[in-house]
Amino acid sequence: MSHKVAVNEIELKFIELFRVALSVPKHEERLAAIRYVRHEVIASRLHEINKKPGPDWVHDENNRELVAWVAATAGEREEAIYEFSRVCQAYDVRFERPLNVAEQVGKMICLSIHDGKFEGVQTPGGILYQVSKQGREHGISGARDKDVVRKAWRDYRGVVHLGMALDYCEERSTPPEDVFRVAENYRRMLSLTCPKGAKKPYVEAERQVCFSYESDIYGPRLLNRGLPLTVKD
């Protein structure tokens, strides 16, 4: 069973940050980074509300519960924002390149499935070989060595579908919420399809993080629209 992450309409505006969170190689740290992003979204929303309608929202009787929650979680939010800044630094220095490489492997696999070839990943002349060959031909750092490509795929194969979907939707200028439909199509393709002659799928479902879109915003409405009274995992 894949790990499900629901994203609401406010968080959708920060979807690129969720991809950065996925760049952390270890699963538990990756889930923690997703939680940090949610705090980033709340902090941004508070900033916008303080600009419009303005800081007087804290005196509105309807917002009493929210004001108390904001105060009680200020320390947690500050720590989360700091921790996510460290994730972003690691992404820039170490994680972006292997994540990009793994997403290219995912794209090559899906192309092979679409073309009916169902090529193997680690077989001689298979997908890893093809991606490393592309890396050598085009001088792509981090993609020229098959062993390096293999490690990138091992670390990120459960999350490549989000970045693949972001690229697909950007190229076609599709509505933002379509990202999750496309990502789910890629995710299912990778987890339900086996290479030719194999009994295991390209990616085990239990290794995947599955994103879904929620149009409803949880929590209080009116002046504090878009702010929850909790941060979901």
MARNULUM-261238 format. One record per residue (C-alpha): residue number from 1; x, y, z. Coordinates in Angstrom, 2 decimals. Layout:
# MARNULUM-261238
(rec NUM; (X; Y; Z))
...
END
This chain:
# MARNULUM-261238
(rec 1; (0.00; 0.00; 0.00))
(rec 2; (1.41; 3.40; -0.98))
(rec 3; (1.66; 6.30; 1.50))
(rec 4; (-1.10; 8.79; 0.69))
(rec 5; (-0.62; 12.58; 0.92))
(rec 6; (-3.66; 14.82; 0.37))
(rec 7; (-2.99; 18.38; -0.82))
(rec 8; (-5.61; 21.14; -0.61))
(rec 9; (-6.12; 24.10; -2.93))
(rec 10; (-3.84; 26.42; -0.95))
(rec 11; (-1.05; 23.83; -0.71))
(rec 12; (-1.38; 23.22; -4.46))
(rec 13; (0.24; 26.63; -5.02))
(rec 14; (3.36; 25.25; -3.29))
(rec 15; (3.53; 21.95; -5.15))
(rec 16; (7.15; 22.52; -6.21))
(rec 17; (8.10; 22.59; -2.51))
(rec 18; (6.52; 19.17; -2.05))
(rec 19; (8.81; 17.89; -4.80))
(rec 20; (11.78; 19.37; -2.92))
(rec 21; (10.57; 17.51; 0.19))
(rec 22; (10.54; 14.27; -1.79))
(rec 23; (14.21; 14.76; -2.64))
(rec 24; (15.21; 13.56; 0.83))
(rec 25; (16.30; 9.95; 0.18))
(rec 26; (15.04; 8.29; 3.39))
(rec 27; (11.32; 7.63; 3.69))
(rec 28; (10.75; 8.83; 7.26))
(rec 29; (12.77; 12.01; 6.68))
(rec 30; (10.82; 12.55; 3.48))
(rec 31; (7.51; 12.43; 5.35))
(rec 32; (8.90; 14.87; 7.93))
(rec 33; (9.92; 17.22; 5.10))
(rec 34; (6.37; 17.10; 3.70))
(rec 35; (5.15; 18.17; 7.13))
(rec 36; (7.64; 21.08; 7.08))
(rec 37; (6.15; 22.21; 3.76))
(rec 38; (2.70; 22.34; 5.32))
(rec 39; (4.07; 24.70; 7.97))
(rec 40; (5.61; 26.82; 5.20))
(rec 41; (2.17; 27.05; 3.59))
(rec 42; (0.55; 28.14; 6.86))
(rec 43; (3.25; 30.78; 7.46))
(rec 44; (2.74; 32.13; 3.94))
(rec 45; (-1.03; 32.18; 4.40))
(rec 46; (-0.70; 34.08; 7.68))
(rec 47; (1.53; 36.60; 5.93))
(rec 48; (-1.06; 37.12; 3.19))
(rec 49; (-3.91; 37.49; 5.68))
(rec 50; (-1.91; 40.07; 7.62))
(rec 51; (-1.60; 42.05; 4.39))
(rec 52; (-5.23; 41.61; 3.35))
(rec 53; (-7.63; 42.05; 5.12))
(rec 54; (-4.96; 43.17; 7.62))
(rec 55; (-3.77; 42.39; 11.14))
(rec 56; (-7.13; 43.22; 12.73))
(rec 57; (-8.29; 39.67; 11.95))
(rec 58; (-6.76; 38.61; 15.27))
(rec 59; (-9.37; 40.69; 17.12))
(rec 60; (-12.36; 39.13; 15.34))
(rec 61; (-14.41; 36.99; 17.71))
(rec 62; (-14.87; 34.36; 15.01))
(rec 63; (-11.10; 33.85; 14.87))
(rec 64; (-10.52; 33.30; 18.59))
(rec 65; (-9.81; 29.58; 18.21))
(rec 66; (-7.46; 30.18; 15.29))
(rec 67; (-5.54; 32.92; 17.11))
(rec 68; (-4.99; 30.56; 20.03))
(rec 69; (-3.82; 27.81; 17.68))
(rec 70; (-1.44; 30.12; 15.82))
(rec 71; (0.14; 31.19; 19.11))
(rec 72; (0.37; 27.64; 20.45))
(rec 73; (2.04; 26.30; 17.29))
(rec 74; (4.38; 29.25; 16.63))
(rec 75; (7.42; 27.43; 18.02))
(rec 76; (6.71; 24.25; 16.04))
(rec 77; (6.18; 26.29; 12.88))
(rec 78; (9.43; 28.23; 13.36))
(rec 79; (11.38; 25.01; 13.86))
(rec 80; (9.72; 23.40; 10.81))
(rec 81; (10.57; 26.38; 8.60))
(rec 82; (14.18; 26.21; 9.77))
(rec 83; (14.35; 22.46; 9.11))
(rec 84; (12.87; 22.91; 5.65))
(rec 85; (15.49; 25.55; 4.86))
(rec 86; (18.06; 22.83; 5.54))
(rec 87; (16.19; 20.47; 3.21))
(rec 88; (16.28; 23.16; 0.50))
(rec 89; (20.03; 23.62; 0.97))
(rec 90; (20.59; 19.87; 0.70))
(rec 91; (18.38; 19.80; -2.41))
(rec 92; (20.48; 22.49; -4.09))
(rec 93; (23.79; 20.83; -3.18))
(rec 94; (23.14; 17.08; -3.20))
(rec 95; (19.62; 15.89; -3.95))
(rec 96; (18.35; 17.75; -7.03))
(rec 97; (20.65; 16.00; -9.47))
(rec 98; (19.89; 12.37; -8.49))
(rec 99; (16.17; 13.18; -8.28))
(rec 100; (16.29; 14.56; -11.83))
(rec 101; (18.14; 11.44; -12.98))
(rec 102; (15.60; 9.13; -11.33))
(rec 103; (12.75; 11.05; -12.95))
(rec 104; (14.41; 10.54; -16.33))
(rec 105; (14.58; 6.81; -15.62))
(rec 106; (10.85; 6.91; -14.78))
(rec 107; (10.09; 8.71; -18.03))
(rec 108; (12.09; 6.15; -20.01))
(rec 109; (10.26; 3.29; -18.32))
(rec 110; (6.85; 4.81; -19.06))
(rec 111; (7.88; 5.39; -22.67))
(rec 112; (8.96; 1.75; -22.90))
(rec 113; (5.58; 0.67; -21.47))
(rec 114; (3.72; 2.97; -23.87))
(rec 115; (5.66; 1.55; -26.82))
(rec 116; (4.92; -2.01; -25.70))
(rec 117; (8.60; -2.88; -25.16))
(rec 118; (8.47; -3.39; -21.36))
(rec 119; (12.26; -3.19; -21.16))
(rec 120; (14.08; -4.20; -18.01))
(rec 121; (15.71; -1.64; -15.75))
(rec 122; (18.99; -3.33; -14.83))
(rec 123; (19.29; -5.70; -17.77))
(rec 124; (22.13; -5.31; -20.29))
(rec 125; (21.05; -2.53; -22.61))
(rec 126; (18.09; -1.78; -20.32))
(rec 127; (16.76; 1.51; -18.98))
(rec 128; (19.66; 2.26; -16.62))
(rec 129; (22.13; 1.64; -19.42))
(rec 130; (20.16; 3.86; -21.78))
(rec 131; (19.97; 6.75; -19.28))
(rec 132; (23.70; 6.52; -18.48))
(rec 133; (24.44; 6.46; -22.22))
(rec 134; (22.34; 9.63; -22.63))
(rec 135; (24.28; 11.16; -19.77))
(rec 136; (27.61; 10.43; -21.43))
(rec 137; (26.48; 11.64; -24.83))
(rec 138; (25.10; 14.91; -23.48))
(rec 139; (27.62; 15.45; -20.68))
(rec 140; (25.00; 15.32; -17.94))
(rec 141; (26.70; 15.28; -14.56))
(rec 142; (25.37; 12.55; -12.29))
(rec 143; (23.94; 10.52; -15.18))
(rec 144; (27.06; 9.25; -16.93))
(rec 145; (27.80; 6.29; -14.66))
(rec 146; (25.39; 3.37; -14.58))
(rec 147; (26.02; 2.67; -10.89))
(rec 148; (25.22; 6.28; -10.00))
(rec 149; (22.03; 6.12; -12.06))
(rec 150; (21.14; 2.83; -10.34))
(rec 151; (21.53; 4.43; -6.90))
(rec 152; (19.38; 7.41; -7.91))
(rec 153; (16.65; 5.06; -9.12))
(rec 154; (16.89; 2.97; -5.95))
(rec 155; (16.52; 6.04; -3.71))
(rec 156; (13.78; 7.86; -5.62))
(rec 157; (11.76; 5.35; -7.63))
(rec 158; (8.81; 5.70; -5.25))
(rec 159; (8.43; 9.45; -5.79))
(rec 160; (9.48; 10.15; -9.39))
(rec 161; (5.88; 10.36; -10.62))
(rec 162; (5.30; 13.83; -9.11))
(rec 163; (8.25; 15.46; -10.89))
(rec 164; (7.34; 13.64; -14.09))
(rec 165; (3.81; 15.02; -13.85))
(rec 166; (5.05; 18.55; -13.15))
(rec 167; (7.19; 18.44; -16.29))
(rec 168; (4.33; 17.04; -18.36))
(rec 169; (1.85; 19.68; -17.19))
(rec 170; (4.34; 22.53; -17.58))
(rec 171; (5.03; 21.54; -21.18))
(rec 172; (1.30; 21.50; -21.96))
(rec 173; (0.19; 24.44; -19.75))
(rec 174; (-2.49; 22.33; -18.06))
(rec 175; (-4.43; 23.48; -14.95))
(rec 176; (-2.43; 23.02; -11.70))
(rec 177; (-4.83; 20.44; -10.26))
(rec 178; (-4.18; 18.17; -13.26))
(rec 179; (-0.73; 17.46; -11.81))
(rec 180; (-2.20; 14.89; -9.43))
(rec 181; (-4.22; 13.11; -12.11))
(rec 182; (-1.13; 12.83; -14.31))
(rec 183; (1.07; 11.82; -11.36))
(rec 184; (-1.40; 9.09; -10.39))
(rec 185; (-1.40; 7.78; -13.96))
(rec 186; (2.39; 7.56; -13.89))
(rec 187; (2.38; 6.03; -10.41))
(rec 188; (-0.06; 3.31; -11.40))
(rec 189; (1.80; 2.63; -14.63))
(rec 190; (5.03; 2.05; -12.70))
(rec 191; (3.46; -0.01; -9.91))
(rec 192; (1.06; -2.14; -11.96))
(rec 193; (3.34; -2.99; -14.89))
(rec 194; (6.13; -5.54; -14.92))
(rec 195; (9.16; -5.67; -17.22))
(rec 196; (8.92; -8.35; -19.88))
(rec 197; (9.46; -11.77; -18.31))
(rec 198; (9.35; -10.43; -14.74))
(rec 199; (6.76; -10.98; -12.01))
(rec 200; (7.52; -7.87; -9.95))
(rec 201; (6.45; -4.38; -11.11))
(rec 202; (8.88; -1.63; -11.98))
(rec 203; (8.12; 0.02; -8.61))
(rec 204; (6.60; -1.69; -5.58))
(rec 205; (3.44; 0.17; -4.49))
(rec 206; (4.50; 0.18; -0.84))
(rec 207; (7.53; 2.29; -1.74))
(rec 208; (5.44; 5.02; -3.35))
(rec 209; (4.10; 8.32; -2.05))
(rec 210; (0.68; 8.93; -3.60))
(rec 211; (-0.59; 12.51; -3.92))
(rec 212; (-4.26; 13.45; -4.22))
(rec 213; (-6.04; 16.79; -4.56))
(rec 214; (-8.63; 17.97; -2.04))
(rec 215; (-10.69; 20.94; -3.17))
(rec 216; (-12.15; 21.41; 0.31))
(rec 217; (-10.08; 23.39; 2.79))
(rec 218; (-10.18; 22.05; 6.30))
(rec 219; (-10.48; 24.36; 9.26))
(rec 220; (-12.18; 27.69; 9.94))
(rec 221; (-13.45; 29.83; 7.07))
(rec 222; (-14.14; 33.55; 6.55))
(rec 223; (-11.15; 35.78; 7.37))
(rec 224; (-8.91; 32.83; 8.12))
(rec 225; (-9.86; 30.83; 5.03))
(rec 226; (-7.24; 28.27; 4.12))
(rec 227; (-5.78; 27.76; 7.58))
(rec 228; (-6.25; 24.46; 9.40))
(rec 229; (-6.19; 23.87; 13.12))
(rec 230; (-3.79; 21.02; 12.60))
(rec 231; (-0.95; 20.00; 10.32))
(rec 232; (-1.76; 16.67; 8.70))
(rec 233; (0.87; 14.01; 8.07))
END
